[in-house]
Amino acid sequence: MRVIGLTGGIGSGKSLAAEYFADLGALVIDADQLARAAIERGSSGFDEVVATFGDSILKNGDIDRRALGELIFKDPTLKIKLENIVHPWIRNQFEEAVASLKANETLVYEIPLLFETKAQDRFDIVITVEASMENRIARLRAKGLHISEIESRIAAQATREQRESVADFLIENDASADELLRKVENIWEELADRDVKK
């Protein structure tokens, strides 16, 4: 049983790396997907977020994540309020997933804010995916984000140096998707070799 924390700055390509780990046989959980589920309509998180932030964040009866994101990236106190609602639920889901792992299984937990939440001690291995700022911005522009949104989100995250300081493996993702796959496969194989040598 192994629990891997997979992190990286926005636009670094960590979600694609996570897909490759899933293809290799890992159970992959995305903290961002859990965060979305935590505030879906009908959940207690939804009610708490609307009560805290007001109806202006609603669109067609659902929470407009973009509107909510703009609010919290402008005001750190609002960001903390949202985290206090969402993080306990996410942590509980993560702990349940770890508890259900079988002896030979690997869980890869995709967690953008690993350094920021001081979560490195919850993992056996930490991997960070990094890319040049130029490539990150280009990828995020291709996803439809405005440059002002990109800059505020990058500024709200830990630096590359901070993420690297807690990582066991660094994946540089400035080349092709095939190159990224090879790097993921190399780490997977190295971890398998460690298991054999134990």
Beta strands, then each sheet from edge to edge (+ up, - down):
strand 1: 2-8
strand 2: 27-30
strand 3: 58-59
strand 4: 62-63
strand 5: 106-110
strand 6: 125-130
strand 7: 169-172
sheet 1: 2+ 5+ 1+ 6+ 7+
sheet 2: 3+ 4-
end
